[in-house]
Amino acid sequence: MNARLRSGAGLQEAFEEQAGHRFAASRLTAGRILTVLDSHAGSESGEARHRAAHGIAWACAVAHDVGCEPTKSLEAVAAEYARGRNAENLRRQALAMPRATVRVLLALPALTLLLGEAMSARPLAFLLGSATGHVVLLAGLALQGAGVLWVRRVTQRFERCGAGAVPSARGG
């Protein structure tokens, strides 16, 4: 796109070329730009393309209103988009370890019971066959459930945080 603009094409013409058809009106809207982005979409989410379309529309409007070279505005939008993708990848990587840890911790009680049965310790008979076993089983299930909810809440708070945002210690 920038090469086309540098060779003298206007914004409208460059986007029409990318879209493969002419637009009915001369105004570049976020919707039209989103259509072009959707036709060239890779693995980016719809939300990422939506944000990019609005950024490009804004850059095109600024370039038109101010009369500056559109390539500089579009390069700034592209740089911001790349930073956003990098931040999202870093968030996803940061959450991978806690999620894997939760999966392992969820499997440990079942593995412990299987190992106990294999060693003839009869943990299931204890847990299901006595009042004390029922109390221990309920306490274990409650603690495991609380742990899962706690980790889920922490990871969801982290996912909701925007780039550079730090969640408060009080849940906000």
Solvent accessible surface area in square Angstrom, and as a share of the most:
residue,aa,sasa,rsa
1,M,67,0.30
2,N,38,0.19
3,A,78,0.61
4,R,82,0.30
5,L,15,0.07
6,R,145,0.53
7,S,85,0.55
8,G,68,0.66
9,A,12,0.09
10,G,40,0.38
11,L,28,0.14
12,Q,39,0.18
13,E,77,0.34
14,A,1,0.01
15,F,3,0.01
16,E,12,0.05
17,E,95,0.43
18,Q,63,0.28
19,A,22,0.17
20,G,67,0.65
21,H,98,0.44
22,R,190,0.69
23,F,25,0.10
24,A,113,0.87
25,A,50,0.39
26,S,95,0.61
27,R,175,0.64
28,L,26,0.13
29,T,43,0.25
30,A,18,0.14
31,G,47,0.45
32,R,57,0.21
33,I,0,0.00
34,L,45,0.22
35,T,73,0.43
36,V,4,0.03
37,L,43,0.21
38,D,69,0.36
39,S,74,0.48
40,H,110,0.49
41,A,43,0.34
42,G,58,0.55
43,S,109,0.70
44,E,41,0.19
45,S,64,0.42
46,G,43,0.42
47,E,120,0.54
48,A,10,0.08
49,R,48,0.18
50,H,88,0.39
51,R,135,0.49
52,A,13,0.10
53,A,1,0.00
54,H,91,0.41
55,G,21,0.20
56,I,25,0.13
57,A,18,0.14
58,W,163,0.57
59,A,1,0.00
60,C,6,0.04
61,A,50,0.39
62,V,46,0.26
63,A,5,0.04
64,H,149,0.66
65,D,113,0.59
66,V,110,0.63
67,G,64,0.62
68,C,53,0.32
69,E,87,0.39
70,P,32,0.20
71,T,3,0.02
72,K,138,0.59
73,S,16,0.11
74,L,16,0.08
75,E,71,0.32
76,A,62,0.48
77,V,18,0.10
78,A,59,0.46
79,A,43,0.33
80,E,100,0.45
81,Y,56,0.21
82,A,59,0.46
83,R,141,0.51
84,G,27,0.26
85,R,106,0.39
86,N,87,0.45
87,A,22,0.17
88,E,72,0.32
89,N,59,0.30
90,L,101,0.50
91,R,49,0.18
92,R,129,0.47
93,Q,123,0.55
94,A,55,0.43
95,L,10,0.05
96,A,55,0.43
97,M,140,0.62
98,P,48,0.30
99,R,95,0.35
100,A,36,0.28
101,T,60,0.35
102,V,25,0.14
103,R,151,0.55
104,V,89,0.51
105,L,98,0.49
106,L,80,0.40
107,A,44,0.34
108,L,81,0.40
109,P,56,0.35
110,A,54,0.42
111,L,102,0.51
112,T,86,0.50
113,L,49,0.24
114,L,121,0.60
115,L,109,0.54
116,G,11,0.11
117,E,66,0.30
118,A,85,0.66
119,M,134,0.60
120,S,90,0.58
121,A,68,0.53
122,R,153,0.56
123,P,28,0.18
124,L,77,0.38
125,A,43,0.33
126,F,95,0.39
127,L,20,0.10
128,L,109,0.54
129,G,62,0.60
130,S,42,0.27
131,A,80,0.62
132,T,85,0.50
133,G,0,0.00
134,H,84,0.37
135,V,101,0.58
136,V,73,0.42
137,L,48,0.24
138,L,119,0.59
139,A,48,0.37
140,G,38,0.37
141,L,106,0.53
142,A,66,0.51
143,L,134,0.67
144,Q,49,0.22
145,G,33,0.32
146,A,56,0.43
147,G,33,0.31
148,V,31,0.18
149,L,114,0.57
150,W,163,0.57
151,V,31,0.18
152,R,129,0.47
153,R,135,0.49
154,V,68,0.39
155,T,12,0.07
156,Q,81,0.36
157,R,38,0.14
158,F,73,0.30
159,E,77,0.35
160,R,171,0.62
161,C,20,0.12
162,G,43,0.41
163,A,75,0.59
164,G,83,0.79
165,A,55,0.43
166,V,131,0.75
167,P,48,0.30
168,S,52,0.34
169,A,109,0.84
170,R,233,0.85
171,G,30,0.29
172,G,81,0.78
